[in-house]
Amino acid sequence: MGNINYQVLTLIPEPSTIVLLGAAVAGVVLSRRRKRS
C-alpha cells in the first residue's frame, strides 16, 4: 500500500490525475452511502 501512496504523490502535478482520483474516491463513497441506506 505504501508504494501506491508514493506513486500517487508523484502523479499529483497532473491535474487530470487529481480529477480521476477524486472521481474514483467520490464514486466509492457514494456507493457505500447507497449500500448503507
C-alpha angles and dihedrals in degrees: 000000000000090000091055091053090051092051091050091053091053091051096049093097089069112082091200090059092051090051092050093048091047092050091049093050092046090050092052093047093048092048091051092049091050092050092051093050 
